[in-house]
């Protein structure tokens, strides 16, 4: 199982064929899908948007979310800046799959949509790969600062993203190869250092 498949298993998008997945003391198979989807949010590299306004794209998954919470989430994800420049701002209708905004803008908007309800577990699967290095650093800085005390899983192969993690897990051909803090892993020799040194 690769890293994206593992993320989808944790988020409840796939069911394991054998074994158990646990978050804390909870076996994921014992949780209802609705409960799990409130606890774990996955932001894929290519997020989906509907041909509706930005606000409606947020409210499809969270019908009662306040407009102020949408704006705050967009500020944290760095999306408010580009939204404010759109002619209809938050009422701008996105094309199917968000075709009328750039890949980086879609990723920022997807991150904002994911954090609007403050999920206990957030999984970003290469979700900042469409951003330039400076923008990516700013978004991650704001996001991780905002999410302190909650679990954020960053799936990436880029050192500048990996180095922000408190705990790093290396998978190779679907198997756990190494895990530890940045300092612990930097002290070991091996090919994994290519992913830790920018």
PyMOL commands that set and color helices and strands:
alter all, ss='L'
color gray80, all
select helices_A, chain A and resi 3-10+28-30+33-39+54-59+67-76+80-83+89-91+96-98+103-115+133-146+159-162+182-186+191-195
alter helices_A, ss='H'
color red, helices_A
select strands_A, chain A and resi 22-23+26-27+40-43+121-125+151-155+168-172+175-180
alter strands_A, ss='S'
color yellow, strands_A
deselect
rebuild
show_as cartoon
